[in-house]
Amino acid sequence: MTFNVSGKYLNAILNQRSQDMLTANNWNVCQYAVLTHMMAQISGLIPGEFVHIIADAHIYDRHIPLVEKVLAKTPYDAPEFIMDKSIKNFYDFTVDSFDFKDYNFHLLGEKIPVAI
């Protein structure tokens, strides 16, 4: 992860070697976007761009039917991300410092096979 400041904005770049798109992409994008918001807030900056570079983004053959099911669903509007604005020290953040307003999701309804 690399951060840079452009004026009053904190930008972030995440370089990732490999990623299973079905099982990990959403989690990685969300957690690092939140980290960018956290770092900007404690630095007195505004969250700017988050760029995610993946060298090997892949979908396994066994995941293709599940990916097709996910893509066939009508997406919901994005929820509003809420973070406690009073926190100025990174280590003061807790699970209760974050919330989402109007968060909706589709159930997948089946397990994603993962090889170990």
C-alpha positions as CSV (number, residue, x, y, z in Angstrom):
1,M,0.0,0.0,0.0
2,T,1.3,3.4,-1.0
3,F,-0.2,6.7,0.2
4,N,0.4,10.1,-1.4
5,V,-1.0,13.5,-0.7
6,S,-2.3,15.8,-3.4
7,G,-3.3,19.1,-2.0
8,K,-5.8,18.3,0.8
9,Y,-6.5,14.7,-0.5
10,L,-5.0,11.4,0.6
11,N,-4.7,9.0,-2.3
12,A,-4.0,5.3,-1.9
13,I,-2.5,2.6,-4.2
14,L,-2.8,-1.1,-3.4
15,N,-0.5,-3.4,-5.4
16,Q,-1.5,-7.0,-5.1
17,R,0.3,-10.0,-6.6
18,S,-2.7,-12.3,-7.0
19,Q,-6.4,-12.4,-6.3
20,D,-9.2,-14.8,-6.6
21,M,-11.9,-12.3,-7.9
22,L,-15.0,-14.2,-6.7
23,T,-13.8,-14.9,-3.1
24,A,-11.6,-11.9,-2.3
25,N,-12.1,-8.9,-4.6
26,N,-15.0,-7.3,-2.7
27,W,-13.4,-7.8,0.7
28,N,-10.1,-6.4,-0.4
29,V,-11.6,-3.3,-2.1
30,C,-13.8,-2.6,0.9
31,Q,-11.2,-3.0,3.6
32,Y,-8.6,-0.9,1.9
33,A,-11.1,1.8,0.9
34,V,-12.0,2.0,4.6
35,L,-8.3,2.1,5.6
36,T,-7.9,5.0,3.2
37,H,-10.7,6.9,4.9
38,M,-9.3,6.1,8.3
39,M,-5.8,7.3,7.4
40,A,-7.2,10.5,5.7
41,Q,-9.2,11.3,8.8
42,I,-6.4,11.0,11.3
43,S,-4.1,13.0,9.0
44,G,-6.6,15.8,8.7
45,L,-7.1,15.1,4.9
46,I,-10.0,14.2,2.6
47,P,-10.1,10.7,1.2
48,G,-9.1,10.9,-2.5
49,E,-8.5,8.2,-5.1
50,F,-8.1,4.5,-4.2
51,V,-6.3,2.6,-7.0
52,H,-6.1,-1.2,-6.8
53,I,-3.6,-2.9,-9.1
54,I,-3.8,-6.7,-9.4
55,A,-1.0,-8.5,-11.3
56,D,-2.9,-11.8,-11.5
57,A,-6.7,-11.3,-11.2
58,H,-8.3,-14.7,-11.9
59,I,-11.6,-16.6,-11.8
60,Y,-11.3,-20.3,-11.4
61,D,-13.2,-22.6,-13.8
62,R,-15.3,-24.0,-11.0
63,H,-16.4,-20.5,-10.0
64,I,-17.7,-19.5,-13.5
65,P,-21.3,-20.7,-12.8
66,L,-21.4,-18.7,-9.5
67,V,-19.9,-15.6,-11.1
68,E,-22.6,-15.8,-13.8
69,K,-25.3,-16.0,-11.1
70,V,-23.8,-13.0,-9.3
71,L,-23.6,-10.9,-12.5
72,A,-27.2,-11.8,-13.5
73,K,-28.6,-10.1,-10.3
74,T,-29.7,-6.5,-10.5
75,P,-27.3,-4.5,-8.3
76,Y,-28.5,-2.4,-5.4
77,D,-27.6,1.2,-4.9
78,A,-24.4,1.7,-3.0
79,P,-24.9,2.2,0.8
80,E,-23.7,5.3,2.6
81,F,-20.5,4.6,4.5
82,I,-20.5,6.2,8.0
83,M,-17.4,6.6,10.1
84,D,-17.1,8.3,13.5
85,K,-15.6,11.7,12.6
86,S,-14.5,12.5,16.2
87,I,-11.6,10.0,16.1
88,K,-8.2,11.5,15.6
89,N,-5.9,8.6,16.7
90,F,-5.8,5.5,14.5
91,Y,-5.7,3.2,17.5
92,D,-9.0,4.6,18.8
93,F,-11.0,3.1,16.0
94,T,-13.2,0.1,16.9
95,V,-15.8,-2.0,15.1
96,D,-18.4,0.4,16.5
97,S,-16.7,3.4,14.7
98,F,-18.2,2.3,11.4
99,D,-21.7,1.7,9.9
100,F,-23.6,1.6,6.6
101,K,-26.9,3.2,5.9
102,D,-29.2,1.5,3.4
103,Y,-27.0,-1.6,2.9
104,N,-28.7,-4.2,0.8
105,F,-27.3,-7.4,-0.6
106,H,-28.3,-10.5,-2.5
107,L,-27.8,-13.9,-0.9
108,L,-25.6,-16.2,-3.0
109,G,-27.4,-19.3,-1.6
110,E,-24.5,-21.7,-1.9
111,K,-20.9,-22.1,-0.7
112,I,-18.0,-21.0,-2.9
113,P,-15.6,-24.0,-3.4
114,V,-12.0,-23.0,-2.4
115,A,-9.0,-25.2,-2.9
116,I,-6.4,-25.2,-0.2
